[in-house]
Structure formats: structure tokens, C-alpha cells
Amino acid sequence: TAIGVAVVHGACAWLDHASVSQAIAYTCGIVWSYLLNSRWAFQGSQGSQGSSQTATNAPRFVALQILLLIITSVAIGVAVDRWDANPSLAWLIVMAISTAVNFLGCKYWVFADR
């Protein structure tokens, strides 16, 4: 989250486009998130198969992240660039919702026991 905030603010100041800034920040977080989620948060759900689940989990994780990337980038872009919302507030609200959706998607789809 701290990485995302720093990147989105830096990119927004540099690019002056909130949706592009969000896309850059979200992309940076995807790799970090997969590493943490696959090795720590959902470690027990992979059972004894461990790395063999990577072939199934990684594409699902990427698909979920791309979907959330598109949704969050559009939402923040509309809020900031069209509605003149505060970028920090828009990011906070959108990412709070996205975080909950991401957790549920990871728990019940990406890293679900199969």
C-alpha cells in the first residue's frame, strides 16, 4: 500500500493523468502482491502440492489483477480527472474496495483448495 501511494502520487505529479498513474502503481504492486499472497497469506491453501499449483494460480492471479487494474484505473481516472476529486481520497476509497475484492478473489478463486 505504501508503495502504491508513493508511486501513484509521483506518477500523477509527473504525468498529470490519474488513470495512467494508477496503472503504473498497480502494476508495481502486482508482483509484490503475488509473492506475498502465494508464500504467506494463502500458503496453507496450496496444501502439499506447493509449486505445482503455480501453473494454475499464476494465470488466475494475473487475470484477477488485470481486471482490478482496469477497474481501479478507470474509477480513479474518472474521480480525479473528470470530477476533480482529491487524488489521495479517490485512491483511498477505490483501493479500499479493490483490496476487499482482491482478497475475496484470491481466497475463493486464485488460491482456493482444489
C-alpha positions in Angstrom: 0.0 0.0 0.0 2.8 2.4 0.9 4.5 1.6 -2.4 1.2 2.2 -4.3 0.6 5.5 -2.7 4.2 6.7 -3.4 4.1 5.6 -7.0 0.6 6.9 -7.8 1.5 10.3 -6.3 4.8 10.5 -8.1 3.4 9.4 -11.4 0.4 11.6 -11.1 2.6 14.7 -10.5 4.9 13.7 -13.3 2.2 12.5 -15.9 -0.8 14.6 -14.8 -3.1 11.6 -15.6 -4.6 9.8 -12.6 -5.7 6.7 -14.5 -2.2 6.2 -16.1 -0.6 6.8 -12.7 -2.8 4.3 -11.1 -2.0 1.7 -13.8 1.7 2.2 -13.1 1.3 1.9 -9.4 -1.0 -1.1 -9.6 1.4 -2.9 -11.9 4.2 -2.4 -9.4 2.1 -3.9 -6.7 1.1 -7.0 -8.7 4.4 -8.7 -8.4 4.8 -7.8 -4.8 1.3 -9.0 -4.0 1.7 -12.4 -5.8 4.9 -13.1 -3.8 3.3 -12.2 -0.5 0.0 -13.9 -1.2 1.4 -17.1 -2.6 4.1 -17.5 0.0 2.4 -16.2 3.1 -1.3 -15.2 3.1 -2.6 -18.3 1.3 0.3 -20.7 1.9 -1.9 -23.2 3.7 -4.5 -23.4 0.9 -1.9 -24.8 -1.5 -1.6 -28.0 0.5 1.2 -30.4 -0.2 1.2 -29.6 -3.9 3.1 -26.3 -3.3 4.8 -25.1 -6.5 2.8 -27.4 -8.8 -0.2 -25.0 -8.1 1.8 -22.1 -9.6 0.8 -23.2 -13.1 -2.9 -22.8 -12.0 -2.6 -20.0 -9.5 -0.4 -17.6 -11.5 -2.7 -17.2 -14.6 -5.7 -16.7 -12.3 -3.8 -14.2 -10.2 -2.8 -12.2 -13.3 -6.3 -12.3 -14.7 -7.8 -11.0 -11.4 -5.1 -8.3 -11.2 -5.7 -7.1 -14.8 -9.4 -6.9 -14.1 -8.8 -4.9 -10.9 -6.2 -2.8 -12.6 -8.7 -1.8 -15.3 -11.5 -1.1 -12.9 -9.3 0.9 -10.4 -7.6 2.9 -13.1 -10.9 3.9 -14.7 -12.5 4.7 -11.3 -9.6 6.9 -10.1 -9.3 8.5 -13.5 -12.9 9.5 -13.6 -12.9 10.7 -10.0 -9.8 12.8 -10.3 -9.7 13.8 -14.0 -13.4 14.4 -14.5 -14.9 15.1 -11.1 -11.8 17.0 -9.7 -11.7 14.7 -6.6 -8.7 14.8 -4.4 -6.3 12.1 -5.7 -5.4 10.8 -2.3 -9.1 10.5 -1.2 -10.1 8.9 -4.6 -7.2 6.4 -4.3 -8.0 5.5 -0.7 -11.7 4.8 -1.4 -11.1 2.9 -4.7 -8.2 0.9 -3.2 -10.1 0.0 0.0 -12.9 -1.5 -2.1 -10.4 -3.1 -4.5 -8.4 -4.6 -1.6 -11.5 -6.4 -0.3 -12.4 -7.7 -3.8 -8.8 -8.8 -4.4 -8.8 -10.7 -1.1 -12.0 -12.5 -1.8 -10.9 -13.3 -5.4 -7.6 -14.7 -4.1 -9.2 -16.7 -1.3 -12.1 -18.2 -3.3 -10.6 -18.4 -6.8 -6.9 -17.9 -7.2 -5.6 -19.8 -4.2 -8.7 -21.9 -3.4 -8.2 -25.5 -2.4 -8.8 -27.7 -5.4 
